[in-house]
């Protein structure tokens, strides 16, 4: 079989592994840290922001791996999200 085929298969396996592992672990961590929101909201939002940025890095890696050059703009006005290379 062709090398391109195996790259696609490995990419799909990697993405499924990330979806099965990373998203539930993010949800577990945020639910475990939820009581911190009532006592130290600044700390909670700082930790949650770090965890969320890690999730965004995984999604950016998926799109980069698919051949897209992505600019992730986190603001009120998001424009020019993904440009095909």
N, C-alpha and C positions, 0 to 999 in steps of 0.2 A: 504494500500500500504506500501511498504517497506521504511524504513528510507533512504536507499541508493538512492532510486528513488527521494525523495524529496531533498536530498543534491545535486543531479545532476541538478534538475530543478532550485533550488535556485542559483546554480553556474552559470548556463546559463543566468538566469535573471540578475544576478549581472554583468556578463561580457557584456551583451548587454547594460545595463544601463551605464557602464563605457565607452563603445565605443560611445554611443550616446551623453554622457555628456562631457567626459574628452577630447576627441580628438578635437571636435569643439571649446571647450573653450580654449584649447591650441592654436589653429589656430587663434582665435579671439585675444587673448592676444598678440601673436607674431605680428599679423598685426597691432594692436594698438601701439605696441612698436617699430614698424619698423622705424618711423622717428628718434627715438633715435639712430639708427645705424649711421646716418649721423653726429650727433652732439657729441655723447659720445659712440663710438663703444665698448669700454671696458665694460661699464655699460650694454649695450644691450646684449653682449655675456655672461656676468655674469648672468643676469636675464633669458635669454633664456636657458642657461645651467641648471639653477635650475628647470625651468619648464619642460625641457626635462628629467631631472633625475626623476622628479615625474611621468612622463609617463612611464619611464622604471620600476619604482617601481610597478606601476599597472600591467604591463606585468609580472614582476617577481612574483607578488602575484597570478596571474592567474595560472602560471606554478607550483608554490608551492602548490596551492590549488588542482591542478590536480595530485599531488603526485610526482613531479619532484624536485630534489635538483639541483638548478641552481647556477652556478657561472657566474656572468656577468663581463666579462673582457672588458673594454673599452680601446682599444689600436689599434695599426696597425695590430697586429697579434692576432686574437681571436681564442683560441683553447679550447677544452673540454667545450663546452658551456652548455650542459645539460646532466646530468647523471641520469638515472632512478634509483629510490631507491627501 
